[in-house]
Amino acid sequence: MHTILKEHKVLTYSEVWTYNSKIDIDARGYIVDMYSDCKLTTAKNCTNESFDESEPCVCFSREHSLPKSWWGGSDSEPMYTDAVHIIPSDNAANGERSYYPYGEPNKSSITWSNSVGAKLGQNSEYGSKGYVFYPNPDYRGDIARIYFYMITCYRDKNFTSNAQARRVMQYSNGVASFKSNFLNVLLKWHREDPVSDWEKTRNKRIEKQQGNRNPFADYPELVEYVWGTKVGQTYVCATDIDDVPLQTVHPKILRNGHLYIECNRKIYNILGKSIKQL
């Protein structure tokens, strides 16, 4: 999946504003914000100096749901403009989120919240005590699946450039991964908040602009095979029609993070090389 996902169009940062009107806008013409219920249009992005960006629901910014400081902030990296994880957000809410990891703050520690249930507070679930940000609960599953995409598409990138990142991410032998406590939160959110029609729509729109899509929004059951309760089991995505001869069905097999194709009772890797056995 990493091999497939990483081959996509890398947008420019200025194009991020443009695709807000093509990806992250609802039928009423409002920006879909995973942090707030602000009714902002595409004209109200925070490039206009007349906006008081500290006030809620005045303008929206380009939010890196996986903070850019986690990889060192370089704007030459492809994730800097990846449409999957850049989400428009009310600038005031975005400022509260800062570069803190997502999580579920303890009730007694909440320092900020809004009308849709987003909140900032402390929780020591990721090791050292620190702040975590909880998005609008209607989008917590979306956020989790965005992170599953990011760690797959950019598994060769180091996301541990600062202390906040190191609370939830790790990097070893050239491969990025989630720390176990953070992974448990993402899995919980993924299971509690299934893929919505909006998430499917957003995924299709991203493909039109960027050329790839989030497989965990298309096939949410994959999450369990990669990180959840079915790790090590074989995932088969194939035609389920009784009258189709076996030799014409080409199941896709996911095993230990690698994708294989079965054709005429033989197994091939993604490059087309025959594999004797999995």
N, C-alpha and C positions, 0 to 999 in steps of 0.2 A: 504493500500500500504506500509506503514511503516513496518507492521508485515512481509510482504512478502520480501521486499527489504533488511531488516537488516540481514536476514539469508543467508549470502554468505561467501565464502572462504576469509579469511583475508590473504593477501599476505605479504611476508616479504619485507623489503625495498630493499634488494639486488635483489629480483625478479622484482622490478620495471624496472631495466635496461633490464632484460631478456624479459619482455613482450613488451618493445618498438618495438622489431623486430617482434612481433606477433600481435600487436594492432595498433601502431601508425606509420606505414610505408606504403608508397604508392607503386604503381606498378613499379616505377623507382628505388626503393630501398632507397628513401630519407625519413627522419623523417618528419612527418606532423606537422608543427609548427603553432599554432594559433596566434603567435605574430609577426612572421617575414617570409621572403621568403628564408631563408638560406637553402642551399643544403647540409645538414649534414646526414651522414650515422650512423648506430647504433654503429660503432666503435669509433665515436667521441663524447663520453660522457665525462663529465668534471672530471672523476676520474683520468685522465692522467695528472700528474703534469707538463708536458711540455707545456700544453696549457696556453696561456695568456687569462684568463677567462674574462678579461675586454674588450677584442677585440670582435667585432661582428662577428658572423658566424665562430667561431673557434671551439666551442664545445657546446653541449646542456646539460641542467640540468633537474632535476625532479621538475617541477613546480606544487606546490599545488595551483590550481586555487582558492580554498577557503583556504587562508593562514593558516598555522598551528598555527601561533601565535594567531589567533582568538580564538582557543580553549585552549590556554596556551602552545602549542608546544609539548605536550606529545606524544611520539612515541608509546605508548601502546594503544592508541585509534585506532579503526578500520579505521577511515577516514584517518589516516596517510598514508596508502598504498592503498586507494580505487582507483582502476583503472579508474573509471568514471571521477574523478576530477583531477587526476594527469596527466598532459599533458607535453610532452617534449617541451622544449623551448630553443632557443638560449640564452645562459647564460647572454649575455650583455643586451638583451631585458628583460629577467627575472629580472635582477638587477634593471632596471629602474622601472619595475612594483612594486618591493619590496612587501610590505604588504598592499598597497593601495587598496581601493575598486574599482571595475569597475564603469565606468561612462563615460559621455561625457564632456570633458573639454572645457571651453570657449576658443575660438580661440586666444584671446589676452593673454592667460595665459600659452600657450603650451611651455614647456621647453625641450621636446624631442619628436621626431617622426622618423618614418622610411619609407621605400619605399612602404610598403603595407598599410599604413594608420593607423598603431598603433601609439598611442601618449599618452603623460603624461602631465597633466596640472591641473589647479585648477577649482573647481566648488563648489558652495555652495548649490547645490541642495539637499544634504543630511544633512542639518542643518548647522553645523559650517563650515566655509571656509576651504578647504583642497584639497589635490591632489586626482585625480582619474585617472584610467588607461583605455584607450580605446583599445581593441584588434584589430587585423585584422578584418575589417568589414565583411569579408566573413564568419567569425566564431562567430559573435556576438550572433546569435541565438543559436549556439551550447553551448556557455558559459551560456546563460540564462537557457537552459534546463538542463545543468549540475547543476546549482544552484537549480533548482526546484527538481532535484533528491536528492541533498544533504540535503535540508531542509526537505524532506520527509523521506529519509532513516535514518537520524540522528536527527529527530525532538526532541529527548530527550536530546540532547547535548547542552551545553552552548557555543555559539560562540560570546561572548561579553567580551573576556579577555583583550582587549586593546582599546584605544580610536578610532583607525581606524575601528575596528569591530563594535563598538557601534554607529558609524555614520550610519550603514546600517542594523544592526541586533538587535534583542531584544530577551529577554528570560524571560518568566513569567510562574509561576505555572508548572515548569518542561517542558515547551514546547518552542522550538525555532521558530522564525518567522522573516520575513523581515519587515523592516520599510517601510512605505507606499511609500515614494519617490523613494526608491531603487527598490521596487516591480514594480513601474510604468516603470522604465527603463528596467527591465528584461522583462516585458510584451511587451514593445515597440520593443525590440530586437527580441524577440520570434516571433512576428508578421511580422516584416520586413524581417527576414531571416529564411525561412522555412527549415524544415529538408531536408538535402541533401543526395545524395547517399553515400557520404563518412561517414556522421554521422550514417547512417544505418549500413554500413559496420563495423564501429568502435564498434557500439553497439553489433553486433553479435560476434565480436572478444572478447570483454570484457566478454560476457557470457561464452565463452569457457575457459577463464582463471580464472574467478572469481565466476561464477555460478549465477549471476543475471544480469539484464540489466536496462537501463533507460526507464521507461514506457512513459516518455514524448517525447522520440525520436520515440517510437513505435506508440504511440497514442497522437500526439501533441495537439489534440483537448481537451484532458483532462485538459490542463492548464487553459482554460477558465472556466471549471466547478469548479476548485479548487480555483483559484485566480482572474479570469477575469470576463467577462460579463455574465457568466451563473452560478455564484455561487448560490447554493440553488436549482438549477434545477436538474432533474434526468438524469444521463448519462446511456444509455443502449447500450451495445456492444453485439449484438446478430446476429444469422443467419437471412439473409433477403431473404429467399426462400419461395415463396408462397405456395408450396405444402408440406411443412414440418408441421406436426401437432403441435399445440401450446404447448401441454404438453411435446414435445421432445426438445423444444427450451429452453436453459438455459441462459437468459440474465444476464449480470453482471451490477449491479446498483451501481453507486457511489453517495453517499449522505452525504454531510457535512464531507468529508474526509474519510468516511468509505465505505468499499466494501461489497455488498450483492449479493446473487445469487437468482434468481427466478426459481423455479422448480415446475411444476404441480400446478401453480397458488399460490404457497406458497413462502414466503420470508425467506431466511436463512442468518445468518451472516457468516463470514469467518471461524468460528469454527464449522459450521454445526448446530447451534442452531436455531430453528424456531423463527421467529420474527412476532408478530401479525400484526404490522403495522410500516411503516417508519415514 
